[in-house]
Amino acid sequence: MSTNGGGAAPGGVPSGGGASSGGGASSGGAARGPAAPVVVIGPMGAGKSSVGKRVAKALGVPFTDTDRVIVREHGPIPGIFSDRGEPAFRALEADAVRTALGTGGVIAVGGGAVTHAATRAALSGARIVLLTVSPEAVAERIAGSDRPLLANGGIDAWQTIMDERAATYAELAHVVVDTSRRPMSRVVDEVVTWLRSDSSASGDSSASSASGDSSASRRDDTSTTTEGAP
């Protein structure tokens, strides 16, 4: 597990870095505190919904999956993409993220949510957890997916999209946890430990992926739903 440049202030709240650029968010946003929302970001197939739900349970706070909110209110995501286009979907997503931030707790957002300037700006007051995953580990997770941006490209399309978003993920993240081949319980424990930490993180100047658990003999069981947004 790695933390961004400013480290974490008491209560596990980073004192700097993250949510400060990426084309919209600024450090002038609402101050992060113990009750600040926790937003889980990352590429498709990283396990954002599965991890976020368990982190929320461990902390005893609400959990919101913005993809599920959009499906409930507007219908299947592939249909929104095909009928109304990606810009319309991103606008709906930005609204769902803002509403979820008002509720608080832990929020899992779609992989492409960070590409929308309004969404990035809304995240400025949150603690942001970036989940990463290797192409090899994600291949099985997205097999047969109906995610619109993967329809014709599979894992190659996933890699292209990941490369396009990597810099934004890194700029927004306060902590980075890898989910590639590790038990979900360990991933959740790392996130919860960071959130509860009273000590400052190291003076590392940039966020980077945590190393995988090479001794783990089973892959983690994180997964995302087929209606998940790309």
PAZAPA-4460 file (N, C-alpha, C; in steps of 0.05 Angstrom, whole numbers, plus 32768, in hexadecimal, padded with zeros to 4 digits):
% residues 230
    n_x    n_y    n_z   ca_x   ca_y   ca_z    c_x    c_y    c_z   seq   type   mol
   8011   7FE8   8000   8000   8000   8000   8012   8019   8000     1      M     A
   800B   802C   7FEF   801B   8044   7FEE   8009   805C   7FF2     2      S     A
   8015   8072   7FFD   8005   808A   8000   8012   80A0   7FF0     3      T     A
   8002   80B5   7FEA   800B   80CB   7FDA   801D   80DE   7FEA     4      N     A
   8027   80F2   7FDD   803C   8103   7FE7   8039   810E   8003     5      G     A
   8021   8119   8009   801F   8127   8022   801D   8116   803B     6      G     A
   8019   80FB   8037   8017   80EA   804D   7FFB   80EC   805A     7      G     A
   7FF8   80DE   8070   7FDE   80DE   807D   7FDF   80ED   8097     8      A     A
   7FCC   80FD   809B   7FC9   810C   80B5   7FBB   80F9   80C9     9      A     A
   7FBB   8100   80E2   7FAD   80F0   80F6   7F91   80E9   80ED    10      P     A
   7F88   80D0   80F3   7F6E   80C7   80EA   7F6F   80BB   80CE    11      G     A
   7F87   80B7   80C3   7F8A   80AB   80A9   7F83   80BE   8092    12      G     A
   7F82   80D8   8098   7F7B   80EB   8083   7F94   80F8   8078    13      V     A
   7F99   80F5   805E   7FB2   8100   8053   7FB2   811F   8056    14      P     A
   7FCA   8129   805B   7FCC   8146   805E   7FD3   8155   8044    15      S     A
   7FD8   8146   802F   7FDE   8152   8016   7FDF   813E   8000    16      G     A
   7FE1   8147   7FE6   7FE1   8135   7FD0   7FC5   812B   7FCA    17      G     A
   7FC2   811F   7FB3   7FA8   8114   7FAB   7F93   8129   7FA8    18      G     A
   7F80   8123   7F95   7F69   8134   7F90   7F71   8151   7F8D    19      A     A
   7F89   8156   7F83   7F92   8172   7F81   7F96   817B   7F64    20      S     A
   7F94   8168   7F52   7F96   816F   7F36   7F85   815D   7F26    21      S     A
   7F8F   8150   7F11   7F7E   813F   7F01   7F6B   814F   7EF0    22      G     A
   7F6F   8168   7EED   7F5E   8177   7EDB   7F45   8182   7EE7    23      G     A
   7F42   8184   7F01   7F29   818F   7F0C   7F29   8192   7F29    24      G     A
   7F33   817E   7F38   7F32   8180   7F55   7F47   8193   7F5F    25      A     A
   7F43   81A0   7F75   7F57   81B2   7F80   7F5A   81AE   7F9E    26      S     A
   7F71   81B6   7FA8   7F76   81B3   7FC4   7F66   81C6   7FD5    27      S     A
   7F57   81D8   7FC8   7F46   81EA   7FD7   7F2B   81DF   7FDD    28      G     A
   7F27   81C5   7FD9   7F0D   81B9   7FDE   7F08   81B6   7FFC    29      G     A
   7EF2   81AA   8003   7EEB   81A6   801F   7F01   8197   802E    30      A     A
   7F06   819F   8046   7F1B   8192   8055   7F13   8175   805B    31      A     A
   7F27   8163   8058   7F22   8147   805E   7F24   8143   807C    32      R     A
   7F12   8135   8087   7F12   812F   80A4   7F0B   8113   80A9    33      G     A
   7F08   810A   80C2   7F01   80EF   80C8   7EE7   80E5   80BA    34      P     A
   7ED4   80F8   80B6   7EBB   80F0   80A9   7EBB   80F5   808B    35      A     A
   7ED2   80FC   8080   7ED3   8102   8063   7ECD   80E8   8054    36      A     A
   7EBE   80EB   803E   7EB8   80D3   802E   7ED1   80C5   8024    37      P     A
   7ECF   80AB   8020   7EE5   809C   8015   7EDC   8093   7FF9    38      V     A
   7EEB   809A   7FE5   7EE4   8094   7FC9   7EF8   8080   7FBE    39      V     A
   7EEE   8069   7FB3   7EFF   8055   7FA8   7EFF   8058   7F8A    40      V     A
   7F16   805C   7F7E   7F19   8060   7F62   7F2B   804A   7F57    41      I     A
   7F2D   8048   7F3C   7F3F   8034   7F30   7F33   8029   7F16    42      G     A
   7F43   801A   7F08   7F3B   800F   7EEE   7F25   7FFA   7EF1    43      P     A
   7F19   7FF5   7EDA   7F05   7FDF   7ED9   7F11   7FC5   7EE2    44      M     A
   7F02   7FB7   7EF3   7F0B   7F9D   7EFC   7F1E   7F9D   7F14    45      G     A
   7F23   7FB5   7F20   7F35   7FB6   7F37   7F27   7FAD   7F51    46      A     A
   7F0C   7FAB   7F51   7EFE   7FA3   7F68   7EF3   7FBA   7F79    47      G     A
   7EEE   7FD1   7F6D   7EE6   7FE8   7F7D   7ECD   7FE4   7F8D    48      K     A
   7EB9   7FD8   7F80   7E9F   7FD4   7F8E   7EA2   7FC0   7FA5    49      S     A
   7EAF   7FA9   7F9F   7EB2   7F94   7FB3   7EC2   7F9D   7FCB    50      S     A
   7ED9   7FAB   7FC5   7EEA   7FB5   7FDB   7EDB   7FCB   7FEA    51      V     A
   7ED0   7FDE   7FDC   7EC2   7FF5   7FE8   7EAC   7FEC   7FFB    52      G     A
   7E9C   7FD9   7FF2   7E86   7FCF   8003   7E90   7FC3   801D    53      K     A
   7EA6   7FB4   801C   7EB1   7FA8   8034   7EBF   7FBC   8046    54      R     A
   7ECC   7FD0   803A   7ED8   7FE5   804A   7EC3   7FF4   8059    55      V     A
   7EAD   7FFA   804C   7E97   8009   8059   7E8C   7FF8   8070    56      A     A
   7E89   7FDE   806C   7E7E   7FCD   8081   7E91   7FCD   8099    57      K     A
   7EAB   7FCC   8093   7EBF   7FCB   80A9   7EBF   7FE5   80B9    58      A     A
   7EB9   7FFB   80AB   7EB9   8015   80B8   7E9E   801D   80C4    59      L     A
   7E89   800E   80BC   7E6E   8014   80C6   7E63   802D   80BA    60      G     A
   7E68   8031   80A0   7E5E   8049   8092   7E4F   8041   8079    61      V     A
   7E40   8053   806D   7E31   804C   8055   7E43   8046   803D    62      P     A
   7E39   8036   802B   7E48   8030   8012   7E36   8037   7FFA    63      F     A
   7E42   8044   7FE7   7E34   804B   7FCE   7E45   8042   7FB6    64      T     A
   7E38   8033   7FA4   7E45   802C   7F8B   7E36   803E   7F76    65      D     A
   7E44   8051   7F6B   7E37   8065   7F5A   7E2D   8058   7F40    66      T     A
   7E3B   8042   7F37   7E31   8034   7F1F   7E15   8029   7F24    67      D     A
   7E12   801D   7F3C   7DF8   8011   7F42   7DE2   8027   7F45    68      R     A
   7DEA   803E   7F4F   7DD7   8054   7F52   7DCD   805C   7F36    69      V     A
   7DE1   805E   7F23   7DDA   8067   7F08   7DC7   8052   7EFB    70      I     A
   7DCD   8038   7EFE   7DBD   8023   7EF3   7DA1   8024   7EFE    71      V     A
   7D9F   8028   7F18   7D85   8029   7F25   7D74   8041   7F1B    72      R     A
   7D81   8058   7F17   7D72   8070   7F10   7D6F   8074   7EF2    73      E     A
   7D82   8069   7EE2   7D82   806F   7EC5   7D83   8057   7EB3    74      H     A
   7D85   803F   7EBE   7D86   8027   7EAD   7DA3   801D   7EA9    75      G     A
   7DA6   8007   7E9B   7DC0   7FFB   7E97   7DD4   800E   7E8A    76      P     A
   7DED   800D   7E93   7E01   801F   7E89   7E07   801B   7E6C    77      I     A
   7E09   8002   7E62   7E0E   7FFF   7E45   7DF9   800D   7E34    78      P     A
   7DE0   800D   7E3E   7DCA   801A   7E2F   7DCD   8038   7E2F    79      G     A
   7DD7   8043   7E46   7DDC   8060   7E47   7DF1   8068   7E33    80      I     A
   7E07   8058   7E32   7E1C   805E   7E1F   7E12   805D   7E03    81      F     A
   7E03   8049   7DFC   7DFA   8046   7DE0   7DE5   805A   7DD8    82      S     A
   7DD3   8060   7DEA   7DBD   8072   7DE4   7DC4   8090   7DE7    83      D     A
   7DD5   8096   7DFA   7DD9   80B2   7E01   7DF6   80BB   7DFE    84      R     A
   7E09   80A8   7DFD   7E25   80AE   7DFA   7E33   80B0   7E15    85      G     A
   7E4E   80AE   7E13   7E5E   80B0   7E2C   7E5C   80CA   7E3A    86      E     A
   7E5C   80E2   7E2C   7E5A   80FB   7E3B   7E42   80FD   7E4C    87      P     A
   7E2B   80F3   7E42   7E12   80F3   7E52   7E15   80E1   7E6A    88      A     A
   7E22   80CA   7E66   7E26   80B8   7E7D   7E38   80C5   7E92    89      F     A
   7E4D   80D2   7E8A   7E60   80DE   7E9D   7E52   80F4   7EAD    90      R     A
   7E40   8102   7EA0   7E31   8117   7EAF   7E1F   810A   7EC4    91      A     A
   7E11   80F4   7EBD   7E01   80E6   7ED1   7E12   80DB   7EE7    92      L     A
   7E2A   80D1   7EE0   7E3D   80C7   7EF4   7E46   80DC   7F07    93      E     A
   7E4C   80F4   7EFC   7E55   810A   7F0D   7E3F   8111   7F21    94      A     A
   7E26   8111   7F19   7E10   8117   7F2B   7E0E   8102   7F41    95      D     A
   7E12   80E8   7F39   7E10   80D2   7F4C   7E27   80D4   7F61    96      A     A
   7E3E   80DC   7F57   7E55   80DE   7F69   7E51   80F5   7F7D    97      V     A
   7E47   810C   7F74   7E42   8122   7F86   7E2D   811B   7F9B    98      R     A
   7E18   810D   7F93   7E04   8105   7FA6   7E0F   80F2   7FBB    99      T     A
   7E20   80DF   7FB1   7E2C   80CB   7FC3   7E3F   80D8   7FD7   100      A     A
   7E4D   80EC   7FCE   7E60   80FB   7FE0   7E50   8109   7FF6   101      L     A
   7E38   8112   7FF0   7E27   811F   8004   7E1E   810B   8019   102      G     A
   7E1A   80F2   8011   7E13   80DD   8024   7E2A   80D5   8035   103      T     A
   7E42   80D5   8029   7E5A   80CD   8038   7E5F   80B0   8039   104      G     A
   7E70   80A7   804B   7E78   808B   804C   7E8C   8084   8037   105      G     A
   7E89   806C   802B   7E9B   8062   8017   7E8D   8061   7FFC   106      V     A
   7E9A   806B   7FE7   7E8D   806D   7FCD   7E9F   8060   7FB8   107      I     A
   7E95   804E   7FA9   7EA3   8042   7F92   7E99   804F   7F79   108      A     A
   7EAB   8059   7F68   7EA3   8066   7F50   7EAD   8056   7F38   109      V     A
   7EA1   805B   7F21   7EA9   804D   7F09   7EC6   8054   7F01   110      G     A
   7ED2   8042   7EF1   7EEE   8046   7EE9   7EF3   8060   7EDB   111      G     A
   7EE0   806A   7ECB   7EE4   8082   7EBC   7ED9   809B   7EC9   112      G     A
   7ECF   8099   7EE2   7EC4   80B0   7EEF   7ED8   80C7   7EF1   113      A     A
   7EF1   80C0   7EF5   7F06   80D5   7EF9   7F0C   80E4   7EDF   114      V     A
   7F01   80DC   7EC9   7F07   80EA   7EB0   7EF5   8102   7EAD   115      T     A
   7EE1   8105   7EBE   7ECE   811C   7EBC   7ED7   8132   7ED0   116      H     A
   7EDA   814A   7EC6   7EE5   8160   7ED6   7ED3   8165   7EEE   117      A     A
   7EB9   8165   7EEB   7EA7   816A   7F02   7EAA   8155   7F17   118      A     A
   7EAE   813D   7F0F   7EB1   8127   7F23   7ECC   812B   7F32   119      T     A
   7EE1   8131   7F23   7EFB   8135   7F30   7EF9   814C   7F44   120      R     A
   7EEC   8161   7F3D   7EE9   8178   7F4F   7EDA   8170   7F68   121      A     A
   7EC5   8160   7F65   7EB5   8158   7F7C   7EC5   8147   7F90   122      A     A
   7EDA   813A   7F86   7EE9   8128   7F97   7EFE   8136   7FA9   123      L     A
   7EFF   8150   7FA7   7F15   815F   7FB4   7F13   815D   7FD3   124      S     A
   7EFC   8157   7FDE   7EFA   8155   7FFB   7EFA   8139   8005   125      G     A
   7EFF   8125   7FF4   7EFD   8109   7FFC   7F19   80FD   8000   126      A     A
   7F19   80E6   800E   7F31   80D6   800F   7F2F   80C1   7FF9   127      R     A
   7F43   80C0   7FE8   7F41   80B0   7FD0   7F54   8098   7FD0   128      I     A
   7F48   8081   7FCD   7F56   8067   7FCC   7F57   805D   7FAF   129      V     A
   7F6F   8059   7FA5   7F72   804F   7F8A   7F78   8031   7F8C   130      L     A
   7F67   8021   7F7F   7F6C   8004   7F7D   7F79   7FFF   7F61   131      L     A
   7F8E   7FF0   7F61   7F9B   7FE9   7F48   7F9A   7FCB   7F43   132      T     A
   7F9E   7FC3   7F2B   7F9D   7FA7   7F24   7FAD   7FA2   7F0A   133      V     A
   7FBA   7F8C   7F08   7FCA   7F86   7EF1   7FB9   7F7C   7EDA   134      S     A
   7FC1   7F7F   7EC1   7FB2   7F75   7EAA   7FAD   7F57   7EAC   135      P     A
   7FC1   7F48   7EB6   7FBE   7F2B   7EB8   7FA8   7F24   7ECC   136      E     A
   7FA7   7F32   7EE2   7F93   7F2C   7EF6   7F77   7F34   7EEE   137      A     A
   7F75   7F4A   7EDF   7F5B   7F55   7ED8   7F4F   7F46   7EC0   138      V     A
   7F5E   7F38   7EB1   7F54   7F2B   7E98   7F3C   7F19   7E9E   139      A     A
   7F3E   7F09   7EB3   7F28   7EF7   7EB9   7F10   7F06   7EC5   140      E     A
   7F16   7F1B   7ED2   7F00   7F2A   7EDF   7EEE   7F38   7ECB   141      R     A
   7EF9   7F40   7EB4   7EE8   7F4F   7EA1   7EDF   7F3D   7E8A   142      I     A
   7EE6   7F23   7E8B   7EDE   7F11   7E75   7EC0   7F11   7E72   143      A     A
   7EB6   7F15   7E5A   7E9A   7F15   7E55   7E8C   7F2F   7E5E   144      G     A
   7E9B   7F43   7E65   7E8F   7F5C   7E6E   7E80   7F6A   7E58   145      S     A
   7E6A   7F77   7E60   7E5C   7F88   7E4C   7E62   7FA5   7E4F   146      D     A
   7E78   7FAB   7E5C   7E80   7FC7   7E60   7E84   7FD4   7E44   147      R     A
   7E78   7FEB   7E3F   7E78   7FF6   7E24   7E93   7FFB   7E18   148      P     A
   7EA6   8004   7E28   7EC0   800B   7E1D   7ED2   7FF2   7E19   149      L     A
   7EC9   7FDB   7E22   7ED8   7FC2   7E1E   7ECC   7FB0   7E09   150      L     A
   7EB5   7FB7   7DFF   7EA5   7FA6   7DEE   7EB5   7F9A   7DD7   151      A     A
   7EC7   7FA9   7DCB   7ED5   7F9F   7DB3   7EF3   7F9B   7DB7   152      N     A
   7EFC   7F9F   7DD0   7F19   7F9E   7DD4   7F23   7F8C   7DEA   153      G     A
   7F12   7F84   7DFC   7F1A   7F73   7E12   7F31   7F7F   7E22   154      G     A
   7F45   7F6E   7E29   7F5A   7F76   7E3B   7F6C   7F8B   7E2E   155      I     A
   7F6E   7F8B   7E13   7F7E   7FA0   7E05   7F71   7FBB   7E09   156      D     A
   7F56   7FBB   7E07   7F48   7FD4   7E0B   7F4B   7FDD   7E28   157      A     A
   7F4A   7FCA   7E3A   7F4D   7FD1   7E57   7F68   7FDE   7E5B   158      W     A
   7F7D   7FD3   7E4F   7F98   7FDF   7E53   7F9A   7FFB   7E47   159      Q     A
   7F8E   7FFF   7E30   7F8E   8019   7E24   7F80   802E   7E36   160      T     A
   7F69   8026   7E40   7F5A   8038   7E51   7F69   803E   7E6B   161      I     A
   7F75   8029   7E76   7F85   802C   7E8E   7F9C   803F   7E8A   162      M     A
   7FAA   803C   7E74   7FC1   804E   7E6E   7FB8   806B   7E6C   163      D     A
   7FA0   806F   7E60   7F96   808B   7E5D   7F8F   8098   7E78   164      E     A
   7F87   8087   7E8B   7F7D   8092   7EA4   7F91   8091   7EBB   165      R     A
   7FA8   8083   7EB6   7FBB   807E   7ECC   7FC4   8097   7EDA   166      A     A
   7FCB   80AC   7ECB   7FD5   80C4   7ED7   7FC0   80D2   7EE8   167      A     A
   7FA7   80D1   7EE0   7F92   80DE   7EF0   7F8D   80CE   7F09   168      T     A
   7F8D   80B3   7F07   7F8B   80A3   7F1F   7FA0   80AB   7F33   169      Y     A
   7FB9   80AC   7F2A   7FD0   80B1   7F3B   7FCE   80CD   7F48   170      A     A
   7FC5   80E1   7F39   7FC3   80FC   7F44   7FAD   80FE   7F59   171      E     A
   7F98   80EF   7F57   7F82   80F0   7F6A   7F87   80DF   7F83   172      L     A
   7F96   80CA   7F81   7F98   80B6   7F96   7FA6   80C1   7FAF   173      A     A
   7F9B   80BA   7FC6   7FA9   80BE   7FE0   7FB7   80A5   7FE9   174      H     A
   7FAD   808E   7FE1   7FB9   8075   7FE8   7FB3   8062   7FD0   175      V     A
   7FC6   804F   7FCB   7FC4   803C   7FB5   7FC7   8020   7FC0   176      V     A
   7FB4   800F   7FB9   7FB4   7FF3   7FC2   7FB0   7FE1   7FAA   177      V     A
   7FC2   7FCE   7FA7   7FC0   7FBB   7F90   7FAE   7FA4   7F97   178      D     A
   7F9D   7F9B   7F84   7F8A   7F85   7F89   7F90   7F6D   7F78   179      T     A
   7FA6   7F6D   7F6A   7FAA   7F5A   7F54   7FA6   7F3D   7F5C   180      S     A
   7FB6   7F33   7F6E   7FB5   7F17   7F76   7FB7   7F14   7F94   181      R     A
   7FA5   7F22   7FA2   7FA7   7F22   7FBE   7F8B   7F1D   7FCA   182      R     A
   7F89   7F11   7FE1   7F6F   7F0D   7FEE   7F61   7F27   7FF2   183      P     A
   7F47   7F27   7FED   7F38   7F40   7FF1   7F3A   7F4A   800E   184      M     A
   7F3B   7F37   8021   7F3D   7F3F   803D   7F55   7F50   8042   185      S     A
   7F6B   7F49   8035   7F84   7F59   8039   7F81   7F74   802D   186      R     A
   7F76   7F76   8015   7F71   7F90   8008   7F60   7FA2   801A   187      V     A
   7F4A   7F97   8024   7F38   7FA6   8035   7F46   7FAF   804E   188      V     A
   7F55   7F9D   805A   7F63   7FA3   8073   7F77   7FBB   806F   189      D     A
   7F85   7FBB   8058   7F98   7FD0   8052   7F8A   7FEB   8050   190      E     A
   7F73   7FEB   8042   7F65   8004   803F   7F5A   800E   805A   191      V     A
   7F4E   7FFC   8069   7F43   8004   8083   7F5A   800D   8096   192      V     A
   7F70   7FFF   8095   7F87   8007   80A6   7F90   8023   809F   193      T     A
   7F92   8029   8085   7F9A   8044   807D   7F87   8059   8086   194      W     A
   7F6D   8053   8083   7F59   8067   808B   7F59   806C   80A9   195      L     A
   7F60   8058   80B8   7F5F   805B   80D5   7F7A   8064   80E1   196      R     A
   7F8E   8065   80D0   7FA9   806A   80DA   7FAB   8086   80E7   197      S     A
   7FB9   8087   80FE   7FBE   80A0   810B   7FDA   80AB   8106   198      D     A
   7FE9   809B   80F7   8005   80A3   80F3   8008   80AE   80D6   199      S     A
   801B   80BF   80D2   8020   80CA   80B8   802E   80B4   80A7   200      S     A
   8028   80B5   808D   8034   80A3   807A   8051   80AC   8075   201      A     A
   8060   809D   8067   807B   80A4   8061   807C   80BC   804F   202      S     A
   8093   80C8   804B   8096   80E0   803A   8098   80D9   801D   203      G     A
   808D   80C3   8015   808D   80BC   7FF8   8080   80D2   7FE8   204      D     A
   808D   80D9   7FD1   8083   80F0   7FC2   806E   80E9   7FAE   205      S     A
   8068   80D0   7FAA   8054   80C9   7F96   8046   80AF   7F9E   206      S     A
   802D   80AC   7F94   801F   8094   7F9A   8028   807F   7F86   207      A     A
   802A   8066   7F8E   8031   8050   7F7C   8024   8037   7F85   208      S     A
   8022   8024   7F73   8013   800B   7F7A   8021   7FFC   7F90   209      S     A
   8011   7FF1   7FA2   801C   7FDF   7FB6   8024   7FC5   7FA9   210      A     A
   8039   7FB9   7FB4   8042   7F9F   7FA9   802E   7F8A   7FB0   211      S     A
   802B   7F77   7F9E   8019   7F61   7FA2   8023   7F4E   7FB7   212      G     A
   8011   7F3D   7FC2   8019   7F2A   7FD6   8022   7F11   7FC7   213      D     A
   803C   7F0E   7FC4   8047   7EF8   7FB4   8042   7EDD   7FC1   214      S     A
   803D   7EDD   7FDC   8039   7EC4   7FE9   801C   7EBA   7FE8   215      S     A
   800A   7ECB   7FDF   7FEE   7EC4   7FDE   7FEA   7EAF   7FC8   216      A     A
   7FDE   7E99   7FCE   7FDB   7E84   7FBB   7FC0   7E86   7FAC   217      S     A
   7FAE   7E97   7FB6   7F95   7E9A   7FA8   7F91   7EB7   7FA0   218      R     A
   7F84   7EBA   7F89   7F7F   7ED5   7F7F   7F69   7EE1   7F8F   219      R     A
   7F68   7EFC   7F91   7F53   7F08   7FA0   7F38   7F05   7F91   220      D     A
   7F22   7F07   7FA1   7F08   7F02   7F94   7EFA   7F1C   7F8E   221      D     A
   7F08   7F32   7F8B   7EFB   7F4A   7F84   7EF0   7F48   7F68   222      T     A
   7ED9   7F55   7F64   7ECC   7F54   7F4A   7EBB   7F6D   7F47   223      S     A
   7EB3   7F73   7F2F   7EA0   7F88   7F2B   7E88   7F7E   7F1C   224      T     A
   7E72   7F8C   7F1F   7E5A   7F83   7F12   7E5A   7F89   7EF4   225      T     A
   7E4A   7F7A   7EE5   7E4B   7F7D   7EC8   7E3F   7F98   7EC0   226      T     A
   7E30   7FA5   7ED1   7E25   7FBF   7EC9   7E39   7FD5   7ECF   227      E     A
   7E50   7FCF   7ED9   7E64   7FE3   7EE1   7E6C   7FF4   7EC9   228      G     A
   7E72   800D   7ECF   7E7A   8020   7EBA   7E97   801D   7EB4   229      A     A
   7E9F   8021   7E9B   7EBB   8020   7E93   7ECA   803A   7E9B   230      P     A
***
